[in-house]
Amino acid sequence: MLKKNVKNRIKDICTPALFLLGGFFLWEGLAAVLNVPEFLLPKPSKIILEVIAQFSFLLKHLYITMLEALSGYLVAILLSFTLATIFVYSKTMEKGLYPYAIAIKIAPTLAMAPFVILWFGIGLESKIVIVTLICFFPLLVNTVKGLKTVDEEALNLLKSLSASKWQIFLKLRLPSSLPFIFPALKISSTLAITGAFVGEFLAANQGIGYLILLYSRILDTTTALAALFVMILAGILLFSLISLIEKKVVFWQKSEEI
Amino acid sequence: MNEILEIKELTKYYNSLPVLDKISFRAHEGEFISIIGPSGCGKTTLLKTISGLIKPTSGKMEFKDRPAEFAVKKGRFGFVFQDAVLLPWRNVLKNIELPLEILGNANSRKTPKDLLKIVGLEGFENYYPNQLSGGMQQRVAIARALAFRPAVLLMDEPFGALDEITRNHMNLELLRIWQAEKAVTSTIIFITHSIPEAVFLSDKVIVLSKRPARIKEVLDINLPRPRETEIKSSKEYFALVECLRKMLKTE
């Protein structure tokens, strides 16, 4: 039983690793054979060497991007959770505000970003606002659904014990909502990085988005791709971290892969 | 025997749909009452009304000569549902402790660990509900209902979802648990749609009509206690099962 688990784990890790290695060599080989100029498509070995050579420089900018992404992410989590809780207990608030939450979602982030930059400047604040806007909706929808999806008999059980609203929230609604909240947390973690990136693309003087824009303009494609590479790596790490926390916290439910 | 619960002309309408029609009966200390009736007749509504989960349209309920609402608030009624309704994020021990967290420890004398022993789940404290079989889950639910020492235990087809063999075993177990806890939880009101189960467990079987539920018949079960499986092959047992079957058939 345990052996089989370990085997599956190794398979889970090795399969994508082998594909990565295959892609690496295919790209490397094609680039050499077809003699693609470096500014058009550098060899992957070059990109990796660039990452190593410029590591502290890239890290400094990655730190900025992740700072923006994580701050906006946290603000979105707090906001959506607070609003979802209010919605669960007040039909009026839900009816009054939900349409505007949807409106925020419908307006493309790219369309709102220029206004955000106009109002909040080109510093960290505007990026954090953009990230909050982009992460907010999936979190809100799932948290509302999670807090409302409560086993009716469990609710009856607590009511038969004359539990207060607060006790019902703490002992039933909150834990029941976690299997709904975590998938949204995972989706939003990737959106957060997209949001930070969009903000940096529009107006910034630091961050990975800024670097990619800068270096692709001067046709230093190797550095631009190296910057993209570290950002993707950081995104995967963040996503994996949240998946790991999900497995620990929502242990009673088999998590669905997304 | 002292009277513990009196139900007087309990009536319930859902909008204009009558569900309960002037249900009246008394329950005494040390009494095991089964309520049986065709499916959908309002048995669950009756039990939920007694436990205070549903407000009756009219009628009265008294617990020891006082309005039953007080008793509900004080946790004098324990409720066991058709499904075990265990919280999957709590282990067995934490599930049993749930009512104590909500009502406070005032009522409890026995520790949850003693209760686990009584329901035959010693050593399973740290298991999670999804690691237990249906029968074991229902044992946890019973232990949880007993945890705050209710005077009356209301059970809504608690073994309805179990297979026949497990169910027969749980019937015996329930009688044994009740015997052990009788000093505290003296009265059980038990809903079932199984005639043999009702006869085997009860002192009194209340037969309900089709919806709107009225009390059609009350059958006294004068089989000796303690009851073991052997009683099911006695003439008296067969006669009572047959009698109950006829009462339900004429519906």
HADDOCK unambig.tbl for C-alpha pairs under 7 A between the chains (distance, minus, plus):
assign (segid A and resid 153 and name CA) (segid B and resid 85 and name CA) 6.49 0.50 0.50
assign (segid A and resid 154 and name CA) (segid B and resid 85 and name CA) 5.74 0.50 0.50
assign (segid A and resid 156 and name CA) (segid B and resid 53 and name CA) 6.98 0.50 0.50
assign (segid A and resid 159 and name CA) (segid B and resid 53 and name CA) 6.91 0.50 0.50
assign (segid A and resid 160 and name CA) (segid B and resid 51 and name CA) 6.63 0.50 0.50
assign (segid A and resid 160 and name CA) (segid B and resid 52 and name CA) 6.87 0.50 0.50
assign (segid A and resid 160 and name CA) (segid B and resid 53 and name CA) 6.13 0.50 0.50
assign (segid A and resid 161 and name CA) (segid B and resid 75 and name CA) 6.26 0.50 0.50
assign (segid A and resid 161 and name CA) (segid B and resid 99 and name CA) 6.66 0.50 0.50
assign (segid A and resid 161 and name CA) (segid B and resid 103 and name CA) 6.94 0.50 0.50
assign (segid A and resid 162 and name CA) (segid B and resid 73 and name CA) 5.94 0.50 0.50
assign (segid A and resid 163 and name CA) (segid B and resid 102 and name CA) 6.04 0.50 0.50
assign (segid A and resid 252 and name CA) (segid B and resid 88 and name CA) 6.05 0.50 0.50
assign (segid A and resid 252 and name CA) (segid B and resid 89 and name CA) 6.00 0.50 0.50
